[in-house]
Amino acid sequence: MYNKFRETNPQDIRTANQWLKEWGMHEIAEELYPPTGIIMQDESTGEGIYTGFVWKTESKLFPVGFITRNPNYKKTDKNEQTTETFIRQLLLYARDLGCSHIVTWTENQSLVKCFKEKFGFTEASNRTSELIAKII
């Protein structure tokens, strides 16, 4: 069983970006990551399995995102229960930071399914595009 969780540190941001590259996705600029997040680790080895981040705001609405699974972790059964366990812990972590409402984004259909079916999230829109730019 792998249910060890800890808060993220700066090295975890580099690890998350490495995982993204290994999934064939783009790295995210390190300054875009918040200092708050968690990582799920294998209890026996300490190897990271999932990581996700929470942006604390001045309101009670917190964005949760950059959720990434380690593509090299071979012990995981990659089932819905593992994803659900991680998401539940991430939401509890956000609640403990003072959050009462979550907004999130993902193209990963298993994450969409988990958020909607297990945690009651609703899609605000299916016609939006995620856009990002550095303000100069």
C-alpha positions, 0 to 999 in steps of 0.5 A, a space after each residue: 500500500 502506498 499512502 504516504 503523503 508530504 508537502 512538496 518542496 522545490 525539488 518536487 517542482 523539477 521532478 514534476 517537470 521531468 514527469 511531464 517531459 516523460 509523458 511527452 508534455 511541455 514543462 511548466 516554468 518553475 515560477 508558475 508553481 505555487 509553494 503549496 502542494 503534496 506528493 504521494 509516495 510509496 511507503 516502503 521506497 519513498 518514490 513519488 507516485 503523484 504530485 499536485 499543487 494548490 494556489 492559496 488565494 485571498 478568497 476561499 476559492 483555490 485553484 488546484 492543478 499541475 497534477 502529475 503521475 510518475 510515468 516510471 513508477 512500476 508498482 502502481 496498479 494505475 487504478 481509479 482508487 489510487 487516483 481517488 486517494 491522491 485527489 482526496 488527500 489534495 482536496 483535504 490539504 487545500 481545505 486545511 489551508 483555508 479553502 472552501 471551494 476548488 477550481 481545477 483544469 485538466 485534459 486527462 479524462 481519468 482525472 476529469 472522471 474522478 473529480 466529477 464522479 467521486 467528488 461532485 465537481 461540475 464542468 463550468 464550460 466545455 468551450 474554453 481554452 486554457 491560455 497563458 502568457 508572461 506579462 512583460 
